[in-house]
Structure formats: C-alpha cells, structure tokens
Amino acid sequence: MLGSYYYHEIIRKTIISFGTLFNDLNIKHKDSSGGVVSQLKVPLAYGPTQKFLARLEQQANLDKPVQITMPRMSFEMTSIAYDSTRKSGITQTFRAVDGNDKMKKVFMPVPYNIGFELSIFAKLNDDALQIVEQILPYFQPSFNITVDLVESIGEKRDIPVVLNSVNFQDDYEGDFSTRRALIYTLRFTAKTYLFGPVAENPEGLIRKVQVDMYADTNTQTAKREVRYTAVPDPITANPGDDFGFTETWETFTDSKSYSPTKQSDI
C-alpha cells in the first residue's frame, strides 16, 4: 500500500498561509506632538528564535553599521500531531471532479494539528506592543484561513488557526554595551487536514437513483408497492452543466422485489 507517490503540498501550503497572516504589519514612531516621524514595515522570516539571538550574541561590537534590523518577526513550525477529536470514518470516501470533468475518488482526510511559534523581536517595548495589538484582536481564540488543500480536485477548506499562548521575555543582561532584545512569543495551532492519493473513480457518475417503498417495515416479508426513480435531464449531463431531473413514480401489485445483483425484478 505504501509507496504510491503523491504530494499535495498541504503542509507547505499551511506554513505559507500562516506566514501570510503576518507579512503586512507596520509600526509608527511619533514625536511629542503626535506627528508621525517614521513608519516601518516589520520584516518577517521563517526560522527559529535561537538563530536571531545567536546573531545578536556573536556580533558583540556595537560599532558596526547594522547588526540586525529591529523590530522583526520570525516564525517556524514546531510540531505535527494527530487530532483524534476530529476523526472521521477511515473507510469513508467522497467523489470530486477534476479540471477535466473526470470523476475522482478520495478517502476522507486525516485531521492533524500543526504547531507554530511566532517570535517578535524589538528594541523598544512600544514597538513590540504595536505589533502585538495588531495581531491579538483577530484571534478569539481562532482565525480561519482558506487553503487550497488539493488543487487537482479544487478541495478548499477553512483552517482554524488557534492562538494558544502569549509569552514575554526581556533578554537584557550585562553591562551597558550589551544589546537589548525584547521577545514576544506567540504559539498557535493550525487545525488542518491531510489527504491521501486521489484515485480514478471506476464507478463514474451516479446517473440514476431508484427507491422502492414498502407497506410494512419488515422488508423480508413485505413486497414493494411504489417505486421512485430520478435521472438527470439530459442523461449525459456533467457536474458543471445546467441540468434538471426527470422523476417517475410507479405502482406495483406483482409482489416482486428488485435484485441489485441481477439489476432486475424477481
């Protein structure tokens, strides 16, 4: 079973969508009269917090023109865990149509939680607070992002991103030559879904629905009396076409039953 190649890029798309939430944040510096002195777009990069702290510590000479631009933000994926609370039947499938109007069969997706950590670095506490206040009101405690999980069948889903915690750290230790770094750490959980391979559906489209109705709840002894049939109009219609339905009601007194294997009344 394992070894059949497929790659929907779901985890990659989730990481990119998460980062996109925070790539357009700005801060402003004002003078004593309230006028805007400068406005800065906060840089965002993918990487662990330790990398940025190591860069500060390894460049001890503060006379260099630029050590690291602050404020800035970094984020990284920290965990992937199965979410049993959103589990569905492992054998359930659904049908979808690709871009060529071909029917595909897909097993129900598997729910996974992806953990993220967003770090905000700032020299001034007011800069960090401006960034934090532009983020927190949107998470109550979750914010939905739409991700195209499986592009081949157009499977888009709203992925809740839950804010779990907000922590604060002031890495100012040592003498006056030590660079100060205020760090706000926000931890999130993205509740996404992972899909398996997309297979061709040999059964094709359902073009006829037939329901037999009985006069008794015991279908072992009772015989059908009324049959309802519905077919698309036209019969050759595809899922993206404009079509209707032709409905037929039939009454029987022959006490026969329909055999799905023989596809006839016996």
C-alpha positions in Angstrom: 0.0 0.0 0.0 2.7 2.5 0.9 5.0 3.6 -1.9 2.4 5.0 -4.3 3.8 8.5 -4.9 1.6 11.6 -4.3 2.3 15.0 -2.9 -0.4 17.6 -2.3 1.9 20.1 -0.6 -0.6 20.5 2.2 1.9 21.1 5.0 3.8 23.5 2.8 0.7 25.4 1.9 -0.3 25.6 5.5 3.0 27.1 6.5 2.9 29.7 3.8 -0.7 30.6 4.6 0.2 31.0 8.3 3.1 33.3 7.4 1.0 35.4 5.1 -1.2 36.4 8.1 1.7 38.5 9.5 3.6 39.7 6.4 2.0 43.2 6.2 2.3 44.6 9.7 3.6 48.2 10.2 4.7 50.3 13.2 4.9 54.1 13.5 7.2 56.4 15.6 5.7 59.6 16.7 7.1 62.8 18.2 5.8 64.6 21.3 3.1 66.4 19.3 1.7 63.2 17.9 3.1 63.6 14.4 4.4 60.5 12.6 8.2 60.7 12.4 8.7 57.3 10.6 6.8 54.3 9.5 8.4 50.8 9.2 7.1 47.6 7.7 8.1 44.8 10.1 10.3 42.2 8.4 9.1 38.6 8.6 11.3 35.5 8.0 11.0 31.7 8.6 13.4 30.5 11.2 13.9 29.6 14.8 14.2 32.2 17.5 17.7 30.9 18.5 19.1 31.9 15.1 18.3 35.5 15.6 19.5 35.5 19.2 22.8 33.9 18.2 23.3 36.6 15.6 23.0 39.3 18.3 25.3 37.5 20.6 28.0 36.7 18.1 28.2 40.4 16.9 29.4 41.9 20.1 30.8 45.0 18.5 28.1 47.6 18.6 30.1 50.0 16.3 29.1 48.0 13.2 26.7 49.9 10.9 23.9 47.3 11.1 23.7 44.2 13.3 20.1 43.2 12.8 17.1 45.3 11.9 14.6 45.7 14.8 11.7 45.2 15.1 11.4 42.0 13.2 9.4 38.8 13.3 10.2 35.1 12.7 8.0 32.0 12.7 8.6 28.3 12.5 6.7 25.0 12.5 7.2 23.3 15.9 5.0 20.2 15.8 2.7 17.9 13.9 0.2 15.8 15.9 -2.9 13.7 15.1 -6.2 15.2 16.3 -8.5 12.3 17.3 -11.3 14.7 18.2 -11.9 15.4 14.5 -11.6 11.8 13.4 -14.0 10.5 10.7 -14.5 7.0 9.3 -11.3 5.7 7.8 -13.2 3.8 5.0 -15.4 6.7 4.0 -14.9 8.2 0.6 -16.3 11.1 -1.4 -16.2 11.9 -5.1 -14.9 15.0 -6.8 -14.4 16.3 -10.3 -11.0 17.5 -11.6 -10.4 20.3 -14.1 -11.1 17.9 -17.0 -14.5 16.9 -15.6 -13.2 13.4 -14.7 -14.6 11.8 -11.6 -12.1 11.1 -8.8 -12.5 9.1 -5.6 -10.9 10.4 -2.4 -10.8 9.0 1.0 -11.8 11.2 3.9 -8.9 13.4 5.1 -7.0 12.8 8.3 -7.1 15.6 10.8 -3.7 16.9 12.0 -2.7 19.8 14.2 0.3 21.8 13.2 2.0 23.9 15.8 3.6 27.2 15.0 5.6 29.7 17.0 5.8 33.4 16.1 8.5 35.5 17.7 8.5 39.2 17.8 11.9 40.9 18.4 12.1 44.6 19.3 14.5 47.1 20.9 11.7 49.3 22.2 8.8 47.8 24.1 6.4 50.2 22.4 7.4 48.8 19.0 6.6 45.3 20.2 3.3 46.3 21.7 2.2 47.9 18.4 2.8 44.6 16.7 1.1 42.5 19.4 -2.0 44.7 19.4 -2.4 44.3 15.6 -2.5 40.5 16.0 -4.4 39.6 19.1 -7.8 41.1 18.3 -8.2 38.8 15.3 -7.9 35.6 17.4 -11.0 34.8 19.6 -9.2 32.5 20.0 -9.1 31.3 16.4 -8.9 32.9 13.0 -9.9 31.0 9.8 -7.7 30.9 6.7 -8.8 29.3 3.4 -6.3 26.8 2.0 -6.5 25.0 -1.4 -5.5 21.7 0.1 -5.8 19.5 -3.0 -5.6 21.7 -6.1 -6.3 18.9 -8.6 -9.9 18.4 -7.3 -10.4 22.0 -6.1 -10.7 20.9 -2.4 -10.6 24.2 -0.4 -11.2 24.2 3.4 -11.2 26.8 6.1 -8.4 26.0 8.5 -8.8 27.4 12.1 -5.6 28.9 13.5 -5.9 28.9 17.3 -3.8 31.2 19.5 -2.7 29.1 22.4 -0.4 31.4 24.5 1.5 34.7 24.5 4.8 34.9 26.4 7.2 37.8 27.1 10.9 37.8 27.6 13.5 40.6 28.1 17.0 39.4 27.3 18.7 42.4 28.8 21.6 41.2 31.0 25.1 42.5 31.4 26.7 45.9 31.1 25.7 49.0 29.0 27.4 47.6 25.9 25.0 44.6 25.8 22.3 44.7 23.1 18.8 44.6 24.5 16.2 42.3 22.9 12.6 42.2 23.8 10.9 39.0 22.7 7.2 38.2 22.5 6.5 34.6 21.7 3.0 33.6 20.4 2.2 30.0 20.0 -0.5 28.8 17.5 -2.2 25.6 16.4 -3.4 25.2 12.8 -6.2 22.5 12.5 -5.6 21.2 9.0 -6.3 18.0 7.1 -4.0 15.7 5.2 -5.3 13.9 2.1 -4.2 10.6 0.7 -3.8 9.8 -3.0 -6.5 10.8 -5.4 -7.7 7.8 -7.4 -9.7 7.4 -10.6 -13.3 6.5 -9.8 -14.2 3.5 -11.9 -17.9 3.8 -10.9 -18.2 7.1 -12.6 -21.1 9.5 -12.1 -24.4 8.4 -10.5 -27.0 8.9 -13.3 -29.9 7.1 -11.8 -31.5 6.9 -8.3 -34.1 4.2 -7.6 -36.1 3.8 -4.3 -38.6 1.0 -3.7 -41.2 1.7 -1.0 -42.9 -0.9 1.1 -46.2 -1.0 3.0 -44.5 -2.7 6.0 -41.3 -2.1 7.9 -40.4 -5.8 7.6 -38.9 -5.8 4.1 -38.1 -9.5 4.4 -41.8 -10.4 4.0 -43.3 -7.2 2.6 -43.2 -6.6 -1.2 -42.6 -3.3 -2.9 -45.6 -1.3 -3.9 -44.3 2.0 -5.1 -41.0 2.8 -6.9 -39.5 6.3 -7.3 -36.9 6.9 -10.0 -34.9 10.1 -10.7 -32.5 10.6 -13.6 -30.7 13.8 -14.8 -32.1 15.7 -17.8 -30.3 15.4 -20.1 -28.9 12.0 -19.1 -25.4 13.0 -20.4 -25.1 16.0 -18.1 -21.8 16.5 -16.3 -21.5 18.1 -12.8 -20.7 21.5 -14.1 -23.6 21.6 -16.6 -27.0 23.2 -16.2 -29.4 20.3 -15.9 -32.7 19.2 -14.3 -34.2 15.9 -13.2 -36.8 13.6 -14.6 -38.8 11.9 -11.8 -41.0 8.8 -12.2 -43.5 7.2 -9.8 -44.6 3.6 -10.4 -47.1 1.4 -8.6 -46.7 -2.4 -8.4 -49.0 -5.3 -7.4 -46.8 -8.2 -8.5 -45.2 -8.7 -5.1 -41.7 -8.8 -6.6 -38.5 -7.4 -5.3 -35.6 -5.7 -7.0 -32.3 -7.6 -7.1 -29.3 -5.2 -7.1 -27.0 -8.1 -8.3 -29.2 -9.1 -11.3 -30.5 -5.5 -11.7 -34.0 -6.8 -12.4 -37.2 -7.6 -10.5 -37.5 -11.2 -9.3 
